[in-house]
Amino acid sequence: MVSEIVDIIVKVFEGIKKENSLKDVEKLLLKRDNYHKNLVSAAYSWIYDKSVRDNLRIDDNNMAADSGFRILSSEEKFLLGDEVEKYLMCLYNIGLLKNNDIEKIIEQVQLFPENTQDVDNIKLLILSLFFDTDNISTPGSRYILYSSDTVN
């Protein structure tokens, strides 16, 4: 389930990044991938909330926008493994993850037991970035699916 939610977030983000409207992205995902409308809408809401939180964090720290380019060191590549490295860099390159997101993920992966760094575990960490409730959240943020919402 976690893997499916992260996949939807990635697909919604990619669709919007290609300057498609949310309705167009939603129609495509509902038709092609058979995702539920509520889940697609929630994914868009989570992307929007994370974007607003990231921008507020930058404003609060009086920092410039995340303009640097992130390259993994050889130690980080070894820690993550090839599959996870490629997955994270793909999400970084499309703009879904920022430098500080990569840093948080690497910090958490260092706490993993050996040989448990796979894409499914990383997707759980990525999902946790979207629900970072310790920081500022915007009014109307949607962190949960309601009992009336259906996933399948």
C-alpha positions as CSV (number, residue, x, y, z in Angstrom):
1,M,0.0,0.0,0.0
2,V,2.8,2.4,0.9
3,S,4.5,1.7,-2.4
4,E,1.3,2.4,-4.3
5,I,0.8,5.7,-2.6
6,V,4.4,6.8,-3.3
7,D,3.9,5.7,-7.0
8,I,0.8,7.8,-7.2
9,I,2.5,10.9,-5.7
10,V,5.4,10.5,-8.2
11,K,3.0,10.1,-11.2
12,V,0.9,13.1,-10.1
13,F,4.0,15.2,-9.6
14,E,5.4,14.2,-13.0
15,G,2.1,15.0,-14.7
16,I,1.9,18.4,-13.1
17,K,5.5,19.1,-13.9
18,K,4.7,18.5,-17.6
19,E,2.2,21.4,-17.2
20,N,-0.9,19.2,-17.4
21,S,-3.8,20.2,-15.3
22,L,-4.8,18.1,-12.2
23,K,-7.9,17.0,-14.1
24,D,-5.9,15.7,-17.0
25,V,-3.5,13.9,-14.7
26,E,-6.4,12.5,-12.7
27,K,-8.2,11.3,-15.9
28,L,-5.0,9.6,-17.1
29,L,-4.3,7.9,-13.8
30,L,-7.9,6.8,-13.3
31,K,-8.1,5.3,-16.8
32,R,-4.6,3.9,-17.3
33,D,-3.7,2.8,-13.8
34,N,-7.1,2.4,-12.3
35,Y,-6.3,4.4,-9.2
36,H,-9.2,5.8,-7.1
37,K,-10.1,9.5,-7.5
38,N,-9.8,10.2,-3.7
39,L,-6.2,8.8,-3.6
40,V,-5.1,10.9,-6.6
41,S,-6.7,14.0,-5.0
42,A,-5.0,13.3,-1.7
43,A,-1.6,12.8,-3.4
44,Y,-2.0,16.2,-5.0
45,S,-2.8,17.7,-1.7
46,W,0.2,16.1,0.0
47,I,2.5,17.4,-2.8
48,Y,1.1,20.9,-2.4
49,D,1.4,20.9,1.4
50,K,5.0,19.7,1.2
51,S,5.8,22.4,-1.4
52,V,4.3,25.1,0.8
53,R,6.2,23.7,3.9
54,D,9.4,23.7,2.0
55,N,8.9,27.3,0.8
56,L,8.0,28.4,4.4
57,R,11.1,26.7,5.7
58,I,13.3,28.6,3.2
59,D,11.6,31.9,4.1
60,D,12.0,31.3,7.8
61,N,15.7,30.6,7.5
62,N,16.3,33.4,5.0
63,M,18.0,31.0,2.8
64,A,18.2,31.0,-1.0
65,A,16.1,28.5,-2.9
66,D,17.5,25.0,-3.0
67,S,19.8,25.8,-5.9
68,G,22.7,23.5,-5.4
69,F,23.1,20.2,-7.2
70,R,23.2,17.1,-5.1
71,I,25.8,14.4,-5.9
72,L,26.0,11.3,-3.8
73,S,29.4,10.4,-2.3
74,S,30.9,7.0,-2.8
75,E,30.1,6.1,0.8
76,E,26.5,7.2,0.3
77,K,26.3,5.2,-2.9
78,F,27.6,2.1,-1.2
79,L,25.2,2.6,1.7
80,L,22.1,2.9,-0.5
81,G,23.0,0.4,-3.2
82,D,22.5,0.8,-7.0
83,E,18.7,0.4,-7.2
84,V,17.9,2.8,-4.3
85,E,20.5,5.3,-5.6
86,K,18.9,5.4,-9.0
87,Y,15.4,5.7,-7.6
88,L,16.4,8.6,-5.3
89,M,18.3,10.4,-8.0
90,C,15.3,10.0,-10.4
91,L,13.0,11.6,-7.8
92,Y,15.6,14.3,-7.1
93,N,16.0,15.1,-10.8
94,I,12.3,15.5,-11.4
95,G,12.1,17.8,-8.4
96,L,10.0,15.8,-6.0
97,L,12.9,15.5,-3.5
98,K,15.1,18.4,-2.4
99,N,18.7,18.4,-1.0
100,N,17.4,18.3,2.6
101,D,15.1,15.4,1.7
102,I,18.0,13.4,0.4
103,E,20.0,14.2,3.6
104,K,17.1,13.1,5.8
105,I,16.7,9.8,3.9
106,I,20.4,9.0,4.1
107,E,20.4,9.7,7.8
108,Q,17.6,7.3,8.3
109,V,19.1,4.6,6.0
110,Q,22.2,4.6,8.2
111,L,20.0,3.3,11.0
112,F,18.7,0.4,8.9
113,P,20.0,-3.1,9.6
114,E,22.4,-4.4,6.9
115,N,20.9,-5.6,3.6
116,T,17.5,-3.9,4.2
117,Q,18.0,-0.9,1.9
118,D,15.5,-1.7,-0.8
119,V,13.1,0.6,-2.7
120,D,10.1,-0.4,-0.7
121,N,11.8,0.7,2.5
122,I,12.9,3.9,0.9
123,K,9.4,4.6,-0.3
124,L,8.3,4.5,3.3
125,L,10.9,7.1,4.2
126,I,9.8,9.2,1.2
127,L,6.2,9.1,2.4
128,S,7.3,10.2,5.8
129,L,8.7,13.4,4.2
130,F,5.2,14.3,3.0
131,F,3.8,13.9,6.6
132,D,6.4,15.9,8.4
133,T,4.0,17.2,10.9
134,D,6.7,18.5,13.3
135,N,7.0,21.5,11.1
136,I,4.6,24.2,9.9
137,S,1.5,22.8,8.3
138,T,-0.9,24.8,6.3
139,P,-4.6,25.2,7.2
140,G,-6.7,22.5,5.5
141,S,-3.8,20.1,5.1
142,R,-4.9,16.6,4.5
143,Y,-2.6,14.1,6.2
144,I,-5.1,11.2,6.3
145,L,-7.6,9.5,4.2
146,Y,-11.0,9.6,5.7
147,S,-13.0,6.4,6.5
148,S,-15.4,7.3,3.6
149,D,-12.5,7.4,1.2
150,T,-11.7,4.2,-0.7
151,V,-8.4,3.2,-2.2
152,N,-9.5,0.5,-4.6
